[in-house]
Amino acid sequence: MKISLPASVYLFDYYKLFLQLCVAAAIGFVIYSALFGLTW
C-alpha cells in the first residue's frame, strides 16, 4: 500500500532527523569532552 505524500512532509521528516542527529552529536561531544576533562 503506497501513499503519495507531498515533498514538504519528506523534507520535514529529514529536518527532524537532522535535528536529532545534531542533538545527539552535541550531547556526545559534551560527554566526551567532560570525560577527557576529568582524565587530564
C-alpha positions as CSV (number, residue, x, y, z in Angstrom):
1,M,0.0,0.0,0.0
2,K,1.7,3.1,-1.2
3,I,0.6,6.6,-0.1
4,S,1.8,9.6,-2.0
5,L,2.9,12.3,0.3
6,P,3.8,15.9,-0.5
7,A,7.5,16.8,-0.6
8,S,7.2,19.0,2.4
9,V,6.4,16.0,4.6
10,Y,9.6,14.3,3.5
11,L,11.6,17.5,4.0
12,F,10.1,17.9,7.5
13,D,10.9,14.3,8.3
14,Y,14.5,14.8,7.2
15,Y,14.7,18.0,9.1
16,K,13.6,16.3,12.3
17,L,16.1,13.5,11.7
18,F,18.8,16.1,11.1
19,L,17.9,17.9,14.4
20,Q,18.0,14.6,16.3
21,L,21.5,13.9,14.9
22,C,22.7,17.3,15.8
23,V,21.4,17.0,19.3
24,A,22.9,13.5,19.7
25,A,26.2,14.8,18.4
26,A,26.2,17.8,20.8
27,I,25.4,15.6,23.8
28,G,28.0,13.1,22.8
29,F,30.6,15.8,22.4
30,V,29.7,17.3,25.8
31,I,30.1,13.9,27.5
32,Y,33.3,13.1,25.5
33,S,34.9,16.5,26.5
34,A,33.7,16.1,30.1
35,L,35.3,12.6,30.3
36,F,38.5,13.9,28.8
37,G,38.5,16.9,31.1
38,L,38.3,14.6,34.1
39,T,41.3,12.5,32.8
40,W,43.5,15.5,32.3
